[in-house]
Amino acid sequence: MKIAFSRALALLLVLGATGFPLVAQEAGDIEGEIEALKKGQEAIQKELADIKKLIQARPAAPARPAGPNVAGKVFDIGANPVKGEQTAKLTLVEFTDYQ
């Protein structure tokens, strides 16, 4: 019996300290914030849909020209000094800077 009474008293103290009408008012504020968030979310979704349409309407980028196919080619380096086997395989990598 004492435990039930102390719990009820604690509940009354908490509700009294926070002010029950204030809790109801905060619920209304929260509902307003939720509505504002929903409207913001709808605006973002509309903007994303517009961006998608713009991207889909954009003409395709022209294909990059392919470099020469040098796979399996044998290059003669002449009398230049080399280190390693004369028949070693080589990987050619091209780095470019578009600035």
Residue pairs with C-beta under 8 A, 6 or more apart in sequence:
15 23
67 94
70 92
75 90
